[in-house]
Amino acid sequence: MPSPRSADHPAVPPPQRDTVDALISQTQRLRGGLDAVRRDTAADLGGTDDAQVRWQRALCELAVHQLDDLGRHLGELREGLPADAPETVDPSETADPADTVDPAEKVDPAEPPVDPAEPEADEATAGAPAGGEATGRAPTGRGSLLSRVGSAEWNLLTDEVTWSDELCRIFGRDPGDGGLTLDELPSWVFSEDQPILTGMVTDCLVDGKPIDGEFRVVRQDEVVRTVHMAGEPVLDTDGSTASMWAVLRDVSELRRSERAVRESRDTLRHQRRIARTERRLAVEVQEAVLPPWRGSLRLPARDGFPGTGPAPDGAALDLAAHYLPSESSAQIGGDWYDALELPDGHTLLSVGGLTGHGVTATCGMAMLLGAVRGMAVAGIEPGALMGRLNQLLTVSSQPALVGAVCARYDPRTRTLAWAQAGHPAPLLFRDGTGRPLRSPDGVLLGATTGAAYTQCEERLEPGDLLVLHTGRLARDAEGATERLLALAPRLTAAHGAQECVRTVAEAFGDEPRENDACVLIARVTGARA
């Protein structure tokens, strides 16, 4: 049985991939343009250090973060999640305090959903230092950027605290109540995030380091918000720290979206691991059950038959088989082929297939094939054998529909007795032509209780060729039969069963199939007189 082809699952179809590529290029151009704006602004402002300048500088940094995030997410969208993606953890994920969210986290019902098309920075945001509104700025609604960005300044000399109205709303406070002092602020922060805030503030006030980090706050209405804080110390004329200012951005919706992406990715990885495991098990079951022989097989292998003396010339069968996987190869089906020498010298030939795919189908196939072999060894004829298989399926805890052909070949008389259950008839090739054998009555196994199955007999001649297949060689079973019959000149001229199998494989190997397929070829050895 050949190794299944590896399936290729592109993350994004080609037309959408082109669109994503265009978006990535546009984001890279915007990022480059923003870097130029930052350099020009720094050169124009020189050593100026007022609230307006700090606000503009902070907004530039926020825009950089946004474009970097956008570029990263677009890259993930383009590449998707390959089936063999390594199970690694993004370092940025482990550093994100919003990753471990308390199950009791509440979402602010008054907070509108973030519009993905909404610009994250525009000219209207250029003048909103702590403690005042910029003149000429367009009004902003609850869903705009400015409803999620606020500013704050803590004056260490006068103990004055100045918060913008936007920041008060982020914290769920009335602007008239003013802002929180640096001593009060930690009490609003998640206990596990308090060291993050304390470390940033200490580094800023003592060592003069910039502030850049995230933490979660719990408002008085018990709504949890994730806040990104960026700022720096403001130095006095003597070089000491006079105040600390910061721009705080509500990134709750962004972090929730990122968590949803990670959870979806983890779920997809888990599902793919399960699928790979099930597929491996299905392949192992299939390889363990199907006949282990490769190439051609000659049955019966003995020189004579029990109680009958030596075998007549030209009575043996030259056998070969082939398993053709489906076009996707994502799941293994329940198709089988089998050839077995029986104790009385007869040869069992069978092909069939269960509905469904995966471990369930292959395990069901293993059970059925074992039952077929057991009853055949016990001497049960094909028609009666099919009836008992049907009884087995109707009482099974896992019902299934099965199509099958079971044949018993007597090499002493060269007689083939066979029965079928909703399955294409074997094809007989003789003298350069082919035809289907006359089918006995029989419905799909497992379809109805008490179904009757009859059997037919066919006398074979030396050089005759039998082709048994599961009917799934092509999408259209009838079309597959017609195409097999069209191969009659090549099949009858072949030197053996293995050459016939290669001919069929060449004709159907690249055929798009929704299901797996099997073909079993038996040739009566010897030449016609």
C-alpha positions in Angstrom: 0.0 0.0 0.0 1.6 3.3 -1.0 2.3 6.0 1.5 -0.4 8.7 1.3 0.4 12.0 -0.2 1.0 14.9 2.1 -1.9 17.4 1.9 -1.1 21.1 1.4 -3.5 23.4 3.2 -2.7 27.1 2.2 -3.5 29.4 4.9 -5.0 32.0 2.6 -6.4 31.3 -0.9 -4.3 33.0 -3.7 -6.8 36.0 -4.5 -7.0 36.9 -0.8 -3.2 36.4 -0.4 -2.6 39.1 -3.0 -4.9 41.5 -1.0 -3.0 40.7 2.2 0.3 41.2 0.5 -0.9 44.7 -0.7 -1.9 45.6 2.8 1.5 44.5 4.2 3.3 46.6 1.6 1.1 49.6 2.5 1.7 49.1 6.2 5.5 49.0 5.6 5.3 52.3 3.6 3.3 53.9 6.4 5.8 52.7 8.9 8.7 54.2 7.0 6.8 57.5 6.5 6.1 57.6 10.3 9.7 57.1 11.1 10.5 60.1 8.9 7.9 62.2 10.6 9.4 61.3 14.0 12.9 62.3 13.0 11.7 65.6 11.5 9.6 66.4 14.5 12.5 65.7 16.9 14.7 68.0 14.8 12.2 70.8 14.5 11.3 70.8 18.2 14.9 70.6 19.4 15.0 70.8 23.2 11.4 72.0 23.7 9.8 70.1 26.5 6.2 71.3 27.1 3.0 69.3 27.5 2.0 69.8 23.8 5.3 68.4 22.5 5.2 65.5 24.9 1.6 64.7 23.8 2.6 64.8 20.1 5.7 62.6 20.7 3.6 60.1 22.7 1.1 59.9 19.9 3.9 59.2 17.4 5.0 56.3 19.6 1.5 54.9 19.8 1.1 55.1 16.1 4.4 53.1 15.8 3.1 50.5 18.1 -0.1 50.3 16.1 1.6 49.9 12.8 4.0 47.3 14.2 1.0 45.3 15.6 -0.8 45.6 12.3 2.2 44.4 10.3 2.6 41.4 12.6 -1.0 40.4 12.5 -1.1 40.7 8.7 1.9 38.5 8.5 0.2 35.9 10.6 -2.9 36.1 8.5 -0.8 35.6 5.3 1.2 32.7 6.6 -1.6 31.1 8.6 -0.8 28.2 10.8 1.1 25.4 9.0 0.2 21.8 10.0 3.8 21.3 11.1 4.1 24.6 12.9 6.4 24.2 16.0 4.7 24.3 19.3 6.5 27.4 20.5 5.4 30.3 22.7 5.8 33.8 21.5 7.9 35.7 24.1 5.7 38.7 23.7 2.8 36.6 24.8 4.4 35.6 28.1 5.2 39.2 28.8 1.7 40.5 28.3 -0.1 40.9 31.7 -3.4 40.8 29.9 -2.8 37.2 28.9 -4.0 35.8 32.2 -7.4 37.3 32.7 -9.4 36.5 35.7 -12.5 34.5 34.7 -14.6 37.1 36.5 -13.4 39.9 34.1 -16.2 42.1 33.0 -16.6 43.9 29.8 -17.8 47.5 30.0 -21.3 47.4 28.5 -21.1 51.0 27.7 -17.9 50.6 25.7 -18.7 50.3 22.0 -16.9 47.7 19.8 -13.8 48.9 18.2 -14.2 49.7 14.6 -11.3 48.0 12.7 -11.5 50.6 10.0 -11.1 53.4 12.5 -7.8 55.3 12.2 -5.7 55.0 15.3 -4.0 58.4 14.9 -5.0 61.5 13.0 -4.6 65.2 13.0 -7.3 65.6 15.5 -5.2 63.9 18.2 -2.3 66.3 17.9 -3.2 68.5 20.8 -4.5 66.9 24.0 -2.1 67.4 26.8 -3.1 66.6 30.4 -5.5 69.0 31.8 -7.0 70.6 28.7 -8.6 70.2 25.3 -6.8 71.3 22.2 -8.5 74.2 20.3 -9.9 73.3 16.9 -10.0 69.6 17.6 -12.9 67.7 16.1 -15.4 66.4 18.6 -14.9 62.7 19.4 -17.4 60.0 20.2 -17.2 57.2 22.6 -15.8 54.8 20.0 -13.1 57.1 18.7 -9.4 56.9 19.5 -9.5 59.7 22.0 -12.1 57.9 24.1 -9.3 55.3 24.6 -6.3 57.6 25.1 -5.8 60.0 28.0 -2.9 61.9 29.6 -1.8 62.4 33.2 0.8 64.4 35.1 1.9 64.1 38.7 3.8 67.1 40.0 6.2 66.0 42.7 6.9 69.5 44.0 3.3 70.6 44.5 1.6 67.2 44.8 -0.8 68.3 42.1 -2.4 65.6 40.0 -3.7 66.5 36.5 -5.8 63.9 34.5 -7.5 64.5 31.2 -11.2 63.8 31.0 -10.6 60.9 28.7 -8.3 59.2 31.2 -10.9 59.7 34.0 -13.5 58.0 31.7 -11.1 55.1 31.1 -10.9 54.5 34.8 -14.6 55.0 35.2 -14.2 58.2 37.2 -16.1 61.4 37.1 -13.8 64.1 35.6 -14.9 66.4 38.4 -13.4 64.0 41.0 -9.9 64.5 39.5 -7.2 61.9 39.0 -5.5 59.4 41.3 -2.3 60.1 43.1 0.7 57.8 42.6 -0.1 56.4 46.1 -3.7 55.8 45.2 -3.2 54.3 41.7 -1.8 50.9 42.8 -5.0 50.2 44.7 -6.9 50.2 41.4 -4.5 47.8 39.8 -4.7 44.0 39.8 -2.6 42.6 42.6 -0.4 40.6 40.2 0.2 43.7 38.0 1.0 46.0 40.9 4.8 45.1 40.8 4.8 46.1 37.1 3.4 49.6 37.9 5.6 50.1 40.9 8.7 49.1 39.0 7.9 51.5 36.1 7.2 54.5 38.4 10.3 53.8 40.5 12.5 53.6 37.5 11.1 56.8 36.1 11.3 58.9 39.3 14.6 57.5 40.6 16.6 56.6 37.5 14.9 58.9 35.0 13.9 56.0 32.8 11.0 56.2 30.3 7.8 54.4 31.2 6.5 51.8 28.8 4.3 48.9 30.0 0.9 47.5 30.6 -1.3 46.7 33.6 -4.9 46.0 34.4 -7.1 48.2 36.4 -10.4 47.3 38.2 -12.8 50.1 38.2 -15.3 50.8 40.9 -18.0 49.3 38.8 -15.9 46.1 38.7 -15.2 46.5 35.0 -11.6 45.4 34.1 -9.6 47.5 31.6 -6.1 46.8 30.3 -4.1 50.0 30.0 -0.8 50.7 28.2 1.2 53.5 29.9 4.0 55.5 28.2 5.7 58.5 29.7 8.9 60.0 31.1 10.1 62.3 33.9 10.1 66.1 33.6 13.3 67.5 35.0 13.7 70.7 37.0 16.4 73.3 36.2 18.7 71.6 38.7 18.3 68.2 37.0 16.1 66.7 39.6 12.7 65.1 38.8 10.0 67.7 39.1 7.1 65.7 37.7 6.1 62.6 35.8 3.8 62.7 32.8 2.3 59.8 30.9 -0.1 58.9 28.1 -2.4 56.0 29.0 -4.2 54.0 26.3 -7.0 51.6 26.8 -6.0 48.5 25.0 -8.6 46.1 26.4 -10.3 45.4 23.1 -7.0 44.8 21.4 -5.8 42.4 24.0 -9.2 40.6 24.0 -8.8 40.2 20.2 -5.2 38.9 20.6 -6.3 36.4 23.2 -9.1 35.2 20.9 -6.6 34.8 18.1 -4.2 32.8 20.3 -7.0 30.7 21.7 -8.3 30.0 18.1 -4.7 29.1 17.1 -4.2 26.8 20.0 -7.6 25.1 19.3 -6.6 24.7 15.7 -3.2 23.2 16.6 -5.0 20.8 19.0 -7.4 19.7 16.4 -4.7 19.2 13.9 -2.7 17.1 16.4 -5.8 15.0 17.0 -6.3 14.6 13.2 -2.7 13.6 12.7 -2.9 11.1 15.5 -6.1 9.6 14.2 -4.7 9.4 10.7 -1.6 7.6 11.9 -3.7 5.1 13.9 -5.9 4.6 10.9 -2.9 3.9 8.7 -1.4 1.5 11.2 -4.7 -0.4 11.5 -5.1 -0.5 7.7 -1.5 -1.8 7.2 -1.9 -4.4 9.9 -5.1 -5.8 8.4 -4.7 -5.7 4.7 -2.7 -8.5 3.1 1.0 -8.0 3.6 2.1 -9.3 0.3 3.6 -7.0 -2.3 3.9 -7.7 -6.0 2.1 -10.8 -7.3 0.8 -13.7 -5.3 0.0 -17.2 -6.6 -2.9 -19.1 -4.9 -3.3 -21.9 -4.2 0.3 -22.2 -3.2 0.1 -26.0 -2.6 0.7 -28.5 -5.4 -2.5 -30.3 -4.7 -5.8 -30.1 -2.8 -6.9 -32.0 0.3 -8.4 -35.3 -0.8 -8.5 -34.4 -4.5 -5.1 -35.3 -5.7 -2.9 -32.9 -7.8 -4.2 -29.6 -9.1 -5.1 -29.5 -12.8 -2.9 -27.4 -15.1 -3.9 -23.8 -15.3 -6.0 -23.8 -12.1 -4.0 -21.4 -9.9 -4.6 -17.6 -9.7 -2.0 -15.0 -10.2 -3.0 -12.2 -7.9 -2.0 -8.5 -7.5 -3.7 -5.5 -5.8 -3.3 -1.8 -5.3 -4.6 0.8 -2.9 -5.3 4.3 -4.3 -5.6 7.1 -1.7 -8.1 9.9 -2.0 -7.1 13.3 -3.5 -6.9 15.0 -0.2 -5.2 12.1 1.7 -6.4 13.9 4.9 -8.3 10.8 6.1 -8.0 7.1 5.5 -11.1 5.3 4.4 -12.5 1.9 5.2 -11.8 0.2 1.9 -10.2 -3.2 1.7 -9.0 -6.0 -0.6 -8.2 -9.5 0.3 -7.0 -12.9 -1.1 -6.7 -15.9 1.1 -6.1 -19.6 0.6 -8.7 -21.6 2.4 -8.2 -25.0 4.2 -10.1 -26.9 1.4 -7.8 -25.5 -1.3 -10.3 -22.8 -2.5 -9.3 -19.2 -2.7 -11.2 -16.3 -1.1 -11.4 -13.0 -3.0 -13.0 -10.0 -1.5 -13.1 -6.2 -1.9 -15.3 -3.7 -0.1 -15.6 -0.4 1.7 -17.4 1.2 4.7 -18.9 4.6 4.6 -16.9 7.2 6.5 -13.2 7.9 7.2 -10.7 7.7 10.0 -10.1 5.4 12.8 -13.8 4.4 13.1 -13.9 3.3 9.5 -10.6 1.4 9.5 -11.5 -0.3 12.8 -14.9 -1.3 11.3 -13.1 -2.6 8.2 -10.8 -4.6 10.4 -13.8 -6.2 12.2 -15.6 -7.0 8.9 -12.6 -8.4 7.2 -11.9 -10.6 10.2 -15.5 -11.9 10.0 -15.3 -12.5 6.3 -12.1 -14.5 6.7 -13.4 -16.5 9.7 -16.7 -17.5 7.9 -14.9 -18.3 4.7 -12.4 -20.6 6.6 -15.5 -22.2 8.2 -16.7 -23.1 4.7 -19.6 -20.7 4.5 -20.6 -19.9 0.9 -20.5 -16.3 -0.3 -24.3 -15.7 -0.4 -24.8 -17.0 3.2 -21.7 -15.2 4.3 -23.1 -11.9 3.1 -26.3 -12.5 5.0 -24.5 -13.1 8.3 -22.3 -10.0 7.7 -25.5 -8.0 7.4 -26.8 -9.5 10.7 -23.5 -8.5 12.3 -23.8 -4.9 11.2 -27.5 -4.5 12.1 -26.7 -5.4 15.7 -23.4 -3.5 15.9 -23.0 -0.6 18.4 -21.6 1.4 15.5 -23.9 1.0 12.5 -22.4 1.5 9.1 -23.2 0.9 5.5 -20.9 -1.4 3.6 -20.6 -2.3 -0.1 -18.7 -5.5 -0.8 -18.0 -8.4 -3.1 -17.1 -11.9 -1.8 -16.0 -14.7 -4.1 -14.8 -18.2 -3.6 -12.7 -19.8 -6.4 -12.5 -23.5 -6.8 -9.2 -24.3 -8.6 -10.2 -27.9 -9.2 -13.2 -26.9 -11.4 -12.1 -23.3 -12.1 -15.5 -22.2 -10.8 -16.0 -18.8 -9.2 -19.0 -18.5 -6.8 -19.6 -14.9 -5.7 -22.1 -12.6 -4.0 -22.3 -8.9 -3.7 -23.9 -6.2 -1.4 -24.6 -3.0 -3.3 -21.3 -3.2 -5.0 -20.0 -3.1 -8.6 -19.8 -6.6 -10.2 -16.3 -8.1 -10.9 -15.2 -7.6 -14.5 -14.2 -10.6 -16.6 -11.7 -10.0 -19.4 -11.3 -12.7 -22.1 -10.0 -12.6 -25.7 -9.3 -8.9 -25.7 -12.8 -7.9 -24.4 -14.4 -7.4 -21.0 -17.8 -7.5 -19.4 -19.3 -7.3 -15.9 -20.4 -10.6 -14.4 -24.1 -11.1 -14.0 -24.9 -9.7 -10.5 -26.8 -11.7 -7.9 -29.3 -9.9 -5.6 -27.9 -8.0 -2.6 -28.3 -4.6 -1.0 -25.8 -2.7 1.1 -24.8 -4.4 4.2 -26.3 -2.8 7.3 -29.1 -1.1 5.2 -31.9 -3.4 6.3 -32.5 -6.3 8.7 -33.1 -9.7 7.2 -31.9 -8.9 3.7 -31.5 -11.9 1.4 -28.3 -12.4 -0.6 -28.0 -14.8 -3.4 -24.9 -15.9 -5.3 -23.9 -16.6 -8.9 -21.3 -18.9 -10.5 -19.0 -18.3 -13.4 -16.8 -21.0 -15.1 -13.4 -19.5 -15.8 -10.8 -20.5 -18.4 -7.0 -20.4 -18.4 -5.9 -16.8 -19.3 -9.1 -15.2 -18.0 -8.7 -12.0 -16.0 -10.9 -10.9 -13.1 -10.9 -7.2 -11.9 -12.5 -6.5 -8.5 -12.6 -2.9 -7.4 -14.4 -0.8 -4.8 -16.2 1.4 -7.2 -14.3 4.6 -6.1 -11.5 4.6 -8.7 -13.2 7.7 -10.1 -15.9 10.1 -8.9 -18.4 8.3 -11.1 -18.6 4.6 -10.4 -20.2 3.7 -13.7 -17.7 5.8 -15.5 -14.9 3.9 -13.7 -16.4 0.6 -14.9 -16.5 1.9 -18.5 -13.0 3.1 -18.4 -11.8 -0.3 -17.0 -13.6 -2.1 -19.8 -11.9 0.2 -22.3 -8.5 -1.1 -21.0 -9.4 -4.7 -22.1 -6.8 -4.9 -25.0 -4.0 -3.8 -22.7 -5.1 -6.0 -19.7 -5.5 -9.2 -21.7 -2.2 -8.6 -23.4 -0.4 -8.1 -20.1 2.1 -10.8 -18.9 0.8 -11.0 -15.4 -1.5 -9.6 -12.7 1.2 -7.2 -11.5 1.5 -5.6 -15.0 -2.3 -5.3 -15.1 -2.3 -3.5 -11.7 0.3 -1.1 -13.1 -1.9 -0.4 -16.1 -4.9 0.4 -13.9 -2.8 2.6 -11.6 -1.5 4.6 -14.5 -5.1 5.1 -15.8 -6.5 6.1 -12.4 -3.6 7.1 -10.2 -4.0 10.9 -10.8 -7.8 10.7 -10.8 -9.4 13.2 -8.3 -11.2 11.0 -5.8 -13.2 12.0 -2.8 -12.5 8.5 -1.2 -9.9 5.9 -1.2 -10.1 3.0 -3.7 -8.9 -0.6 -4.1 -8.4 -2.8 -7.0 -7.7 -6.6 -6.9 -6.8 -8.5 -10.1 -6.8 -12.2 -10.4 -5.6 -14.0 -13.5 -6.1 -17.7 -14.2 -2.7 -19.1 -15.0 -2.0 -21.2 -18.1 -3.0 -20.6 -21.7 -6.2 -21.7 -23.4 -6.1 -24.7 -25.7 
